[in-house]
């Protein structure tokens, strides 16, 4: 995950990440800020350096992908202190690029840890179509106006009356 993709994931969830007096400040809706803070926390030092570089304060940009010290990019230290493995492959198979898939898998890992019952369309077996034209097979149950799904809605956590998990979900945490 690059600093740019991490900042883009925060922005997509409605959270603005700023560098103020050498420290990160997150602005947005309280729930979104809390989730973004959990996502950003392991990379705080790298983001401070990156945003400092963009502001002209730091001489050297980050060229490596972000990963917490001593960890593989695919492994993250969870808030509970256990290491979980993020498996973004199902989301890559469904049309997301690798950085977005990793960010989504991490968000879903946090969701599972917090026992949140919301889901994303990409987890549902009723989602069909391509990345540019997605359709919901249960749109009547969801009271939508039609089967078409906007591209920016497929990775938003939401409650859906027509949700059915895909068989063999591979984004689950490994022990």
Residue pairs with C-beta under 8 A, 6 or more apart in sequence:
1 43
1 65
1 66
1 67
1 73
1 99
1 102
1 103
2 65
2 66
2 99
3 43
3 46
3 47
3 50
3 51
3 62
3 66
5 99
5 100
5 103
6 39
6 40
6 43
6 47
6 66
6 103
7 17
7 47
9 36
9 39
9 100
9 103
9 107
10 16
10 17
10 26
10 36
10 39
10 40
11 17
12 152
13 28
13 32
13 35
13 36
14 28
14 29
14 32
15 26
15 27
15 28
15 29
15 32
15 33
15 36
16 26
16 27
16 28
17 24
17 25
17 26
17 36
17 40
17 47
17 51
18 24
18 25
18 26
18 27
18 51
19 25
19 48
19 51
19 52
19 55
22 48
22 52
23 48
24 40
24 44
24 47
24 48
24 51
26 33
26 36
26 37
26 40
27 33
28 36
35 107
35 110
38 79
38 110
39 103
39 106
39 107
39 110
40 47
42 68
42 76
42 77
43 66
43 68
46 62
46 66
47 66
49 58
49 62
50 61
50 62
52 58
53 59
53 60
53 61
53 62
65 73
66 73
67 73
68 76
68 77
71 77
71 83
73 102
74 85
74 86
74 87
74 102
75 83
75 84
75 85
75 86
76 83
76 84
76 86
76 106
76 109
77 83
78 84
78 109
78 113
79 110
79 113
80 113
84 109
84 173
84 174
85 173
85 174
86 102
86 105
86 106
86 109
86 171
87 105
87 170
87 171
87 172
87 174
88 96
88 98
88 101
88 102
88 104
88 105
88 171
89 101
89 170
89 171
90 122
90 166
90 169
90 170
90 171
91 100
91 101
91 104
91 105
91 122
91 155
91 171
92 98
92 101
94 122
94 127
94 131
95 130
95 131
96 104
96 122
96 131
96 155
100 155
104 120
104 122
104 155
105 171
107 157
108 120
108 123
108 171
109 173
111 118
111 157
112 172
112 173
116 157
117 159
118 157
118 158
118 159
119 157
119 158
119 159
119 160
119 163
119 165
120 154
120 155
120 156
120 157
120 158
121 127
121 134
121 136
121 149
121 153
121 154
121 155
121 156
121 160
122 154
122 155
123 163
123 165
123 166
123 169
123 171
124 136
124 138
124 160
124 162
124 163
124 164
124 165
124 166
125 164
125 165
125 166
125 167
126 136
126 137
126 138
126 162
126 163
126 164
127 134
127 135
127 136
127 137
127 149
127 154
128 134
128 135
128 137
129 135
129 149
131 151
132 151
133 148
134 148
134 149
134 151
134 154
135 147
135 148
135 149
136 142
136 144
136 147
136 148
136 149
136 162
137 147
137 162
138 160
138 161
138 162
138 163
138 164
139 146
139 147
139 162
140 162
141 161
141 162
142 160
142 161
142 162
143 161
